[in-house]
Every structure is written in C-alpha cells, then in structure tokens.
Amino acid sequence: MKFSEQWLREWVNPAIGTQELMDQITMAGLEVDGFEPVAGQFSGVVVGEVQSVTLHPDADKLRVCQVSDGTQTVQVVCGAPNVRDGLKVPFAVVGAVLPGDFKIKKAKLRGQPSEGMLCSESELGLSESHDGLMELPADAPVGQDVADYLKLNDVTIDVDLTPNRSDCLSIKGIAREVGVLNSLVVEGPEIHPVEAVHSEVPDIRIEATAGCPRYLGRILRNVNLRSQSPLWMQEKLRRSGIRSIDAAVDVTNYVMLELGQPMHAFDRTEIQGGIVVRMAKPGEKLVLLDGQEVELTEQTLIIADHEKPVAIAGVMGGEHSGVSAQTGDLILESAYFDPITLAGKARGYGLHTDASHRFERGVDYKLAREAMERATQLLLEIVGGEPGEIVEVVSKDDLPKDHSVDLRATRLYDVLGLDIDRTTVEEILTRLGLHIDKLLKDGWRVSVPSFRPDIAIEEDLIEEVGRIYGYNNLPVTEPVGSLGLRQEDEATRPISAIQSFFVDNGYQEAITYSFVDPKVQQLIDPEREGIALANPISADLSVMRTSLWSGLLKTAAYNQNRQQPRIRLFETGLRFEQVGERIDQQQMLAGVVVGSQYPENWANGRRTADFFDVKGDLESLFRLLGIDIQFVGSQHPALHPGQTAELLRDGEHVGWLGTLHPQVQKNLELNGTILVFELFLDSIVTGYVPNFKEISKFPEVRRDLAMIIGSDVAFADVERVAKKHAGEQLTALRAFDVYEGESLGEGNRSLALSLFWQHPERTLNEDEVHSLFNGVIDALKEELGATLRS
C-alpha cells in the first residue's frame, strides 16, 4: 500500500516527523517497506504561461514561444507537441537546477535564442512520462514556485501489509491506526447522501449470492467525461502509484485508495437490459480493459448484462462496457465480494489488480454505500451529471455475521507479562473502533466492527492491545516453568527409527508436495476424490493427496528422465481425505523402488529388484518394530493383478505392496518394473517390548518335511498351520526348497520345510518330537490338503 504522507496528514496530523511516523507505523505491525520523495530535487522552476507560439524558421519540429514568468516575458525554444497559446506549464528559468544537477543556461537552438526550458513530468522527476509538457490548471498562479504550488515537499510511504490487515489498504485505515497510536481524532471528508434528481434505476439481479451478498448500483446521466480530473486528485493518485486515466476511472480509484472500497463505472449504453451477478458459463469469453481476451471458467464470478459478460467480478472490467470521452450516462457499481470465491481467480488469468488485491483479503462488507455516495459527490464536482437513487440488492444470509469476542484480564497478563490498567485497555479498544458491549468480572465482551475481519479469537484482541500499548513498552522477562521428564512408551518406535532403517538399507528420503495433480491421483487412487484447493498454486497442484504415491511416482519419473536408472525412495507424510464435514489426516509411510537390486559394481550382478526384494525390506522393518504382519494376495486399481499384497495386522488393513499396473505406468511415462508400498504409520509403530531370556544349553532337534501342496496355497498359511500345531518349543520354521514341474501334476507344488525344537530346561526325547512332528503333518493334510512326497 503506497500513500502520500501529506494525504495521510489531511486525515490525522501528529506532531512528529516523517521518520518517527514511519517508525511508529512499523512498530504497530504495519511494516514500512520503503519511502521516496514524490519529486526530484530541483530549484528555480515556476509556473509559466505560454503567451504565443510561432514556428521555428529553421526547424519543422521546434516552436518559438514567448513565456511569462510573472515578472518578465522571455523567448523559449520548445519541441513539445502539446505547447500552445495560453498553456500553464512548469518553467525552468535561467539559473534553475533540475534533477541530476542539470543547470539551465541561456542558449541558441538552431539560431534562435532560448532563455529557460518548459518542463515535462519526467524532467522534474515526477514520473517517467515524457510525451509532452506537464500541463498545469488554467488557474495556476503565474510566477509561483512549482514545488510550492504542487506541494512537492512530500514523500510516498510504502507499507508492506500482512494479508490479514486488509483494513489498512486505504488512507482511512492507515489514518485510523495513526490516530490510535497518537490519541488523536481522525477527521476524514464529510460524506452525505446525494439526493436523486431522476427516477431511473439499474435493474440488478444476483444469482450467485454466496459470492456476492451485496451489490449496489446507481445511474448518473449526462456526465461530461471530457472534463479532466483536478490536479490535486491526479497528484494523490500518482503518489500512490496509480496513473490518471479519465475522470470516472480516477474517481473510482481515488475512492478505493481513500476508503478501501474498489468500484467500477460502466457505460450505460453498453449494458443490455440490466446487471446480473452470476458464475460464468462454459465457453464464455471476455475482452478485458487491458485488451486481453480470456476464456472464463465456471468457477469465475462475473458481472454480466442480459446478453454477455461485462466484467470479472472484483478483478477487471470488460473493454466494450468501459467508459470513454463519448460516454454520457454511467452506471456506478459498488459491491461486497466473498474473499474465498475470488481467491486466486485473478492469478488464474495472469492478472493482479488493486481491486483483486483488496477483495481477496476482505473488504468491509458495510462500506459499499458510503463509497457510492463519496464517488457520486466527486463525480458531480468534476464531470457534472444527474444522479439517480441507489439500488441495493442484499442476501443477508450470505453476508458475514457480526460477532463479539471475550477478553480476560488474566489472559492478557499471562500473554503480555504486564498488568495494564483496565482503563487503558478500554481506551485502546475503543480508539481501535472496537465496541465494549459488556464489562465482565474478569474482562470485557468486545463487539468486532465490520472493517476488522481478522479479529476472531481472544488472542487477536491481546495482539491489538499489545501493539498499540507498544511492544517496546512490554517487559523483558524470562519464561519460568517446570520441565518434567516425558514418559516414553517403550513399545512405540519413533518415526526417526523407521527413517534411519530405510536410509541404512539404501533408500533416500523424499519430501513431496501435499498438493498433487488430480489426473495423476485419479490414476493411482480412483476410488477417492481429492479435496480441491480453493486457491491452488497451479492446475497440476490443485488437490490434496490421498496417497503418497502421487508425489513419489512423479519424483521417480523426474529422476528417470535425468538418466538415473536405480531409484529407491521413501517418504513419511500426511494424506488427506474428506470424511463428512471434516478432513481426516493420516500419517503414512510410502516408498518406490525401480531398477537393479544392488548398486552396479564388479561383484554384483544387474538383477532387477522384484516384489520379494521389497517384501524382504518390509519384513526386516517389521522385525525391527516388533510386529507381526501378514501379506495377503489382493487387488488394487493402481497395482498389477497377481503382484499385489494387502498387509494385515491382526486382521486389520495396514497397507499395500505391489508392482505398479502397466497402464498406470504407461500413463505416468515410467520405465522398467515399478515397485511401491504404502503403510499407515500409526498402525505399525507400536510393537512388543523385547524380553531377554537365557539361551538354552540343551540340544536342538531338527526334522525335515517335503510335501506336495496346491500352487494357490500361500506359504503364510502353511507357516500359520505348522506353528499352531508344533508346540511351544518350536524355535524356527524354514522353507528350504520349492519345486514345480510336470511330474507333480498341474496346480501342484513341492515344498520342503525344516522345523526346529529346543527345550530351555531339558533335552527333548524322541517321542515328544515325533508326536509334535506328526501333529504338524496331520494338520497340513487336513487343513491345506497337503500330501507327503514319497
């Protein structure tokens, strides 16, 4: 927010200098980003009057002018295209010094003497415009110093506001802050309702009430837009970084800077039927005021007439409905637009306007009528015209609701560390425009004004009291508190242990965006709809991820495209899912493996990592965590049929492991075998606490078993049945041979197992082992249909 110091002091004028004023604003939380003089350093420049202009005898583009400086008339040679008889213009007399230490002397130009120079804005350091001479008003007093006449002893202050302080995007808002800081009354211009002189009113209809709960319109007939904006208005706009265009646009910009309410003026003859505030329809296009044609999206709030769009609401008007010097009747617009509806829309079209900057942050929803009256006042003074009644269409249910916040004196003391007198607190709140509704036993109930949408909770009020009281007035205290040892659950492993495990096993940790491409997410997780962002960074980062695979697979593709054939990545992070009215966030662990199992060297081959390699990594992790996980064949829309396992813990789903589906792999432009896994972290971090026991000194007994079993029987089932019937002294069970062939018959497999028993206190006898071994064989036959190999 740029503003002129002089303009601010018209509203509130504390008895402090410029530097102290800027320091004060900064300490109040409105950081001053910079300041600069409104003009270059010059002297000897007065208001001059061109009394006559004749052609230069020896140069077609030069003119010989007779110029009065109030005391004498001198000859000046000038090449500006807009020099003419009677023009008032800045005149640098002989001896004047212009910005850049440029001294004016008597000279001859193509044989004609010239005593002085007529100046453009750029030559005085006012702007970069050098199209012609700077034209002064006809009533400018000839001979007066230009710096005094234009009040150039001024600076432009640039305040870098945080997004929550939209109330300070105006002179009124900044003045309110300065008035509070200095205990001064703020005196703005008097704004009175303008009496209507005709009965014509615009037809206004709001279809998108959630995006536009309030819209005001007024017709001004018979305006003269050939009238120029007064110099004082042009100067205030220039010093705020806005170029003067025409009277109607200048007035709406001026009101926006003065009060904080963006406005727009339409050429009435270009509005067909009336005004409709609605969402854009598919395929609609609009040529904007800057000449750019945009295709509107269905999420864009627009202002339309009964035939076509005429403006993007809160961003920019259309070219064909804009005002011009030929415009005779205006429709003035003043509205409140919902910040969420407008968020990101300007950026989506490659735009950023002063209006969108304010509406996206929140404009006072009660300000529109006051701004309409102020703009009408100014337009009548500058371009004349006949005002009509204001038409206001309001959806009260969609407007922000008035609310109050309780502030406790004890909480104020706890946060600020200072016992501030109750009277001082009440004075600060009142000067800020906050109304104390009720005195409570331990504080105040404060009603929040419409221009402060950022105040919602008690801490917001504490911040207001603290910054106005002065951060530098708060005591420097050291925090005091008792620090007790936090109880740690031995059974729960820290995430850092899991991360270290993967790093130790050759994986690299990745951190990807929580925002993902909806097309990629649809491929990976078609059964869940991602939560759409209201204000996305870009189209390919527009939804919240429902799986960490979206980011990891994109990262894998990025690495493959840069000649990285071996990729082993893991990530821990949140996934997001809409559950009713709330958003469910779940901590996940995911990974992707591509390429060879081992790094390339002279000893290792180039074997490609497969399903069982990654399964082995996960099994090692589960042993570290002290948990028992079952791998069960299953189906997943993003994984290869037959190469997909669902991970279960005590029958509960905890994750997936598998090979990426070929079609998904093709769509993501990935090469080779892509192995992925994803687990719910909360379901795996808690395991058993390790217990130590004495190693048995008695001999271990081994029995081997070879059997024929169906190919569709999982080893996990074989292991489960065998352990169930092998007794408590079973210490290990290992598969040492697997064979399939024609000799076994179709659908059969030969599986050889080793079972180990060991008693901690004695030697097992042959009968005990034989009984347990036969029990395992019988159970495998009965439950899984196994037969012993002969």
N, C-alpha and C positions, 0 to 999 in steps of 0.2 A: 504494500500500500504506500504509494507516494503522495505526499501532500506538501503544500506551501506553508511555511511557518507563519507567514502573515495571515493566511486564510484561517489557520487554527486560532490565531490570536484575536480574530474578529469574534470568535465564539467564547474564548476564555483567555485572559491575558495575565498570567502570573508574573510577578516581579522578579524574574530570573532570566539569565542569558540563554543563548541558543544551546551551548554545550551542557549547561546544567539541566535544561529542559530535556535534551536527548538522554542524559544520564538518568534522569527521573523516569522517563518512559521505559528505558531498558530495565531498570530495577523493578518496575511494576510488572515485568513479564512480557513486555512488548519490545522485543529486541530491535534496536536501531541498526539497520544493515549498512547504512551509509548516508552521506549528505553531500550536497554540492550547491554552489551559488547558482541562482537562476539565470545569470548572465555572465559574460566575460568581464574582465576588468577594463574599463575604458573611461576616458575623460574628454571633455570638450565637445560632446555631442548634444545638440539642442534640437528642439522642434523647429523644422524649417518649412517654409511654404514656397512651392514652385509657382512663380508668378507668370512665367511664359516659357514656351518650348519651341525651338526652331531647329531645322535640320542642320547638321554639320556640313559645311561646304565641301569637305574632302573625304567624308566617311559616311557610307549609307546607314551603318548601324549605330552611329553616335548621334546624340542630340545635344544642342547648346541650350542650357537652361539659365534662367535668371531666378536666383533663390534668395529669399529674405530670411535673415536670422533674428528678426525683431528689431535690430538696430541699423542694419545696412543691407543692401542688395548686392550680391556678387554673382559672377558668372561661374557656372559649373558644367563641365562636360560629362555626360552620363550615357551609358549604353543600355540601361534597363528598359525592358519592353513596356512596363506599366507607368513610366513617367509621363505626366500630363499637367496641364494648367490647373492650378488650384489645389494640387495634391499636398497634403501634410505628410512629412516624412522625416525620419531621423537624419540630421545634417551634421556631419563632422567638419567643423570649421578648421581653418589653417591653425596648426598647433595642437590639434586634437591627437590623442593617443588611443588607438584601437587595440583589442585583444591581440596578444602576440607581440606587443611593443611596436606596433605599426604606426608611425608618425605621419600625420597629414601635412604636406607642404604645398606651396604654390607650384604649379606645373603647367606644361603645354601638352595638349593631346592633339596630334595631327595639325599642329599650327595654331590651335585655339587655346587661350589661357583658361586655366581651371583653378578656382580658389576654394578648395574643400571637396567633400565627397558625400553623395547621397547613399545611404546605407541600407543593406538588406538585413534580415534577421541573422543570417549566418555570420555576417561581418561584425555583429555586436555580440556574438556568442550566445544568442537566444535559442537558436535551433540550427539544424543543418540545411534549412531551406534557403536556396539562393536563386529561385526562379525569377525574382524581381525585387523591387524595393519594398521595404516594410511600410505598409500604409497605415497612417495614424488617423484617428477620428477627425472629422471636419472641425470640431470644436476644440481641438488641441491647441493650447496657447503657444503662439509662435515665440521662440526665444527661450522657452523653459527647458531646463536641463532634462534630457530624455530619461536618465536614471531616476530623477525625482518624479517625473510625470508617470512613468510606468511602475514606480515603487519597486525598483530592482534591488534595493537593499534587503534581500530576502534569500532564503535557502530552501531547497527541496529536501525533505527528510524522507528516507525510505525505511519503512518499518517492516521487518520480516515476521509476519504473524504466524503463530501455530494454527493448524486447521480448526481448532475448537473456538477460536476467538473471532468468529465472523462478525460479531457486533462492532469490531473496531475497523471494519473495512469501509469507513466513512469518516468525514470530518466530525460529524456529530458524535460518533463513537469514541474517537480519539479525544475530543474535547471533554466528553464525559469523564474519561479516565484522568485527564489533566486536572479537571475541576475537583475531582475527589482527592487527588494527591495534594492539592494546594488549598483545599477547603474554600473553593471559590464557586460562585454561581455561574452556570453555563447559560449564555444568552445567545440563542440562535435567532434566525429570522422569524418574524411573525407570519404564521400561515393561517389564513382564514378561508373558509369555504367560498368558492367563486359562484356567484349567482348565475343561474342559467338564463339565457336570453332567447332560447328557442326550444321546441319540444321534441326535436329529433333525437333518438337514442339508437345505439347499435343493438342489433339482435345477437345475443350471446347465449351459447349453449355449451355446457361442459359434459362430455361423455366419459372422460377419464377423471373422475372426481378424486381418486386416490392420488393421482399425480399432480392434480391442480385443484385443491379445495377452494381456492378463492381467485376470482378473475374480475377485474373492473375495466370498464370501457367508457369513453366519452368522445363525442363528436365536436370538433372545432371547425366551424365553417368560415369561409372567406379569409383565410390566412394569407399573408404575403411572405413567402419564403425566399423572395429576392432580397429581403432585408437581412443585413449582416448582424451576426452576434456581436454584442458590445465588447469592446477591447478588454474590459475587466473580466468578462467570462472567458474569453479566449485565453487570457493570460493564466487564469486559475486552472483551466484545462491543460494548458501547455506545461505548467509547473507540476501537474500531476501525471504527466506522461501521455496525455491524450491530445490528438491533433484536432483542431477545429475543422468541421466539415460544412455544416449549414446550421441554420438557427434551430430547426426541430431536433436534429441529432445532438447538437451541442447542449440544448436544454435537458434532454433525457440523460445525457452523460453527466451533466452538471448535478442533476438531482441524485443520480446514482452515487457520485462522489460525496455529495453533501449529506445525504440522509442514509445511503446504503441500499436503496431500492432500485434495482435495474428496471428500466422501462423501455417501451418501443412505440414508435409512431408509424402508422400505416397510411398510405394514400387511399382515401376513402373510395375513390372511383375504381380502384383495383380490387376491392373486396366485393365479391359477388354474393349477395343475399344476406350474409351475416358471418359471425365468427363462431367456429366450432373448435373446442379444445378436445383432442382425441389422440389415440395412438395411430401411428402410421399404418397404412395398408401395404401388403406385399406389392413390390414393383413401383411404388410411388417415387417420384423424383422431384428435386427442388434445386433451383439455381439460387445460390446464396448471394448476399450483398457483395462478397468478395469476387463474384464471378464463377466460383467453383460449383459444378453440378454434382450433387450427391444422390445416391440411391438410398432411400430411407428404409430402415429395418422396422419390424413390427414391435420392437421394444422401445421405439423412439416416440416421445411425447411431442406432438406438433400442434401448431395453431393453423387452422385451415379456414377457408370460406366454404360456401356450399358446393364448390366445384373442385377445389385443389388445395394443396398445402401452401401456406404463405410464410411460414417460419418454423424453425426448430425451437420448441419452447425453451426459454431460458438460455439459449445459446446464440442464435443469429437469425435475423430476418431474411426473407427472400428478396431477390433483386427486383422482380416485377411489381411488388407491392410497396417498395421503398419510396420515400418522399423525394421530390426534386423541386427545382425552382418553379416548375409549372403546377405544382400541387396547390389546389385551392382549399380542399377540405381534408382534415386529419381525423383519424381515429386513434386516440391515445390508449395505450394498454398499460395496466399495472396489475401484477398478479403475485400470488404466492405459489411456488412450485415445490413439491416434495423433494428434499435433497437426495433420497435414495433412488427415486425414479430418474433423476437427472445424472446421478453419479456415473462418470466415465463416458457419457454419451458424446460430449464434445471431443474428447480424446479419440473416441472410436471413429470420428470423421476427420481426424487430423486437425482439430480446431482447439483453441483455448482463448476464450473471450473474457472480458471483465465481468460480463453478466454471468457466464457459466461458473467463473471462479467464485462468485458470491452465492449463487443459488445452490451449488454443490455443497457448500459449507453451512448453509442455512441462513435465510433472511427472516427478519422479524415478520411474523405472519399477520401482525396488526398494522403494518406500516403502509400498505398499498394505497389506502385512501388519502392519507396525509401527503404522500409523494405525488399522487394525482393532482391534488389541489395546488401543491407547490409548482409543479411543472406547468399547470394551466396559468397560474399567476405570471410566471416568467414568459411564457409564450405570448400572452396578451400584451405584455410590456414591449416585446421585441417585434413580433410579427402581426399583432392585432388579431382580429377574428371574433367569432361569436360562439361562446361555449354553450353546450347543452348539459343536461343532467348526467350525473354519473350513474351508470348501470352496474350493479354489483351482484354477481352470482356466487353463492357460497354453499359448500357442503360442510355443515358444522361437524358432522360425524367424522370427517376425514381431516379436519384441522388438528394441529397439536393441542393438547389439553393443558389448561392452567393447572399448576401444581404447587405444592409447598414442601419445604424441607426443614426438618428439625435440627437445630444446632445446640449441642450440650456444652456448657461452660467447662465441665470437667474434661471432655474430649478435646476441646480447644486447647486447654492447658497441657494435656498429655502430648499432643502433636507438636505444638509450638514451643513448649517448655517455658512458657511465660504466662503469668496471671494478668491478663489485660482487663482493665476496668470495664464493667458491663456497659457503662455509658459510652465509652469509646467504641466498643464493639457495635452497639446500636447505631452510633453516628456513622461509622464506616459502612454498615449495611444499608442505611438509609440513603447516604450520598451515592452509593452504587446503583440506586434505583430499586433496591430490594425492599419489599414492604414487610414490616414485622406485624404479623397477624395476631400473635398471641405471645404473652410472656409466660414461659413455662417455669416450673420450680427450679430446674437446673439449666435453663437456657431460653431459646426462642423458637417460635414457629415462623418461618420466613417464606413469604409468597414470592415465587420467581417470576420476573417480568418476561414478556414475550421476546424481548431482544437478547435474552441470555439463554439460548438452548443448551449451552454447555453445562449449566448448573443442574445436577440431578440428585446428588447424594451429599451427605454431611461433609465429607472431605472436600468437596468443591467449595463450600462456604468457608471452611477453615483456610483453604488456599486464598480466598478473596481477602479475608481478614489479615492473613499473614503478609500478603504482598502490599496491601495498602498501608498497613502499620509500618512496613519496611523490613525487608529481610535482614538488612544490616542492623536493625534495632533488636533483632532476636538474640537471645543469649547464646554464647558458645558453651555447650555442655557436652560432657562425655556420657554416652549411654551406660546405664547401670542395669545389670541383670544377672541372674544366677544361671549358670550353664551346667546342666546335669548330663550325665552320660546317657546317650540314647541306647535303648535296648535293641539289640540286633537279633533277628531270628536266624539261628544257625542253619535252618533248613532252607532259607531263601537265599539264592545266589544273586549277587549284584549283576546288573547288565554289563558292567565293565569286564566281568569274568567271561561272559559269553563273547564279548567283542575280542578280548585277548585270545580266546580259543581259536576263533576264525583267523585272526591275524597270524597266529602261530602255525596254522595249517595252510598258509599260502594265500589266503583271501585278502582283498583290500576293502577297506570300509568306504562306502559311498554315501553321500548325503544329497538327496534329490529334492526337487520342489514338491510341496504338498499339493500344488496346483498342477493339473495334467491336461493333456489333450483329450477331449471327450471321445474322439474317434478311436484313439488307442485304448482308452478304458473300456469302450464298448466291445472291442475285440477280446480283451482279457477277462472282463467281468460283465458279460451281457445281462446277467440276472439282476444286477443292482444299478440304479440310476444315481449318478454322481450329483452332489449338491452344487448347483450352479452359483458362481460368484456374481454378486451384484455389480462389482467394478473390476473386471478381470484385467490383468496386465496385457494380455493379448488373446487372440482367439484360440491358440493352442495351449493356453494355460488358464482355461475358463471354468473348470470344475475341480472339486476336491476329490482326491484319490480314494478309491475304495479298496485298493490293493497297492502294495509297494512295487509290484511287478511293473507297473506302468513306467515309473521312472528308471528302474534298473534295466529294463529291456531297451529303453531309449538310450541309456548310457552305454550298453553293450554295443548297440548299432553304431554309436558315435565312435567307439574305440575300434570296431572292425573297419570302419571307413578310413581309419588312420593307421592301417597295417599292424594292428595288434591282434594276432590270431589266438592268443591264450588269455582268457578273461575269467577271473574268479572274484566276484564282488558280493558283498553282503551289506545290509542296511538295517538299522533299527529306527523305527519311527511310527507315527500315528497314521491310522486310516480313519476315514470319516463316513458315517452312514446316517441317513435321516431315519429316525425312529419316532413316528408320530410328530409331535411338535418340537422334540428335542433332537440335538445332534449327538450321536453316540461316537466317542473317540476311543479307539482300541490300539494299544501298543503292540506293534508287530515286529517280527524278525523275518527277513526275506533274503534270498540270495539267488545268484545266477552263475552258472558255470558253462564255459564254452572253450573248445579246443582241447589240447593234449592234457593228459592227467598230470604229467610232470614237466618241469621246465626242460627245454632242449639242452642236452649236453652229451658228452661222448659215452656215458654209461647208460643213460636212459633211452628207451625207445620212444617212438612218437605215438604211442597208443592214445586214442581219443578217450577222454573221460566219458563214462557211461552212467546209467541210472544207479548202479550198485556202488560206484565210487562215491557219489554224493550221499547215497543212503548210509554208507560207512562213516562219512563225516558226521552225519546227524546222529548215528548210533554212538559214536565217540562222545559227542556233545551230551547226549542223554546220560551216558555213564558218568560223565563229569558232574552233571546236575543231580545225579542220584534218582532218576525217574525211569519208569518202565513204559515205553511207547510201542504200540502195535502199528505195523504197516499193513494196511488192508487194501487190496485192489479195488479201484473205484473209477468214477467218470467225472471229468471236469471239462467245461466247454472250451477252455484255453489249452488243455493238455492232450497229449497223444493217447488215443484209446489203446489199452493194453500196456501202457507205460506210465500209469498214473496210480499213485498210492495216497489213500487218505490216512492221516495219522490220528490215532485214538489213544487217549489215556483214560483208563478205567471206563472205557466205552464212550467217552465224550470226545467230540471232534476238537482237535487242537491245531490242525494244519494240513498242508498238501505238499506232495513231492511228485515231480514228474518231468517228462520231456515235452517241450512246447509243441503244440499242434502244428503240423506242416503248413496249414493255410494261414494260421496266425503268424507263423514265422515268415512266410512269403510276404504278407501284407506289411510286416514291420521291416522287411528288407534285411533279414538276418541270415547268416551263412552257417552251415555246419549243424551239429547236434546241440540244441539249447536246453540245458537242464535248469530247472527252477524249483525253489521251495519257499514256503511261507508258513510261519507259525505264530500263534497267539502267545506273546511273551508271558502274560500273566498266568497262562496255563502250564508253563514249563519251568518257571524259575524256582518253584518250591518243590524240593525232593526230600529224601530221607537224610537224617543226620548220620554220618559214618560212625560205626561202632567197631572197636578193636577187640579181637579175641585171640586167644593163644593158638598158635599153629599146631595142628595135631602131629604127634610124633609116631603115630601108628600108620601102617602101610595103606596105600591107596589101591583100590581094586578097579580094574577096567574090564568092560565087556563090550564087544563089537556086535553090531546088528545090521544085516543087509536085508532090505525088503523091497518089494515091488508095490508101488502105490500109484494112484491116479495122478496124471500130469497137472490136473486142475487143483490138486490139494496143496495149499501153501505150507512152506516149511514152518511158519509161525504156528500153524495148527498142530503139526507133528510135535514141535517143541513143547507146546502147551500140554498136549495129552501125555507126553512122556514124563514131563516134570510132575504132573499131577499124580502119577502112579508110581514114581520112582522112589518115594520116601524122603525123609528129612535129611538123610546122609548123602544125597546126591550132591556132588560138588561141581560137576561140569557135564555138559552135553554138547558134542561137536559133530557136525556133518563132515565126513572126510572123503566122500565120493558120491557123485551124481552121474547117472548114465541114462541115455535114451537111445533106443535102437529098434530095428525091425523085429529082432528076436524077442523083445518084450511085448510086442503087440501094440497096436495104435492106442494112444491115450494113456500109456503107462510109462512109469519112470522108476529106475532103480536108485534107491537112496541108502547110503551106508552111514551108520551113526556109531559114535563112541560114547559110552556112559561111564562116569567115574563116581565111585563111592568111597567115603572115608569117614570113620567114626572118630570124634575128638578124644575119647577116653579108653577105647579098647580096639582090638583087632576084630574086624568083621569076619564071621565064619562063612563057609561056602553055602550053607543052606539059606542064610539070610539074603545073600547077594542073589542066589539063584531064584529065590521067591520074588524078590523085587524085579529082577530082570524079566521073569516070565509074566509078571503083572503088567509091565510096560508093553510086552509083545501082545498080550491078550487085549489090552486097551486099544492099541493101534489097529488090531484086526477088527475089533467090534465098532469102534467109533469112526475110523477113517477108511475101513475096507482094505487094509494093508495085508500082504501075504509074504511069508518068509521066502527068500531066494534059496534055492537048493544048490 
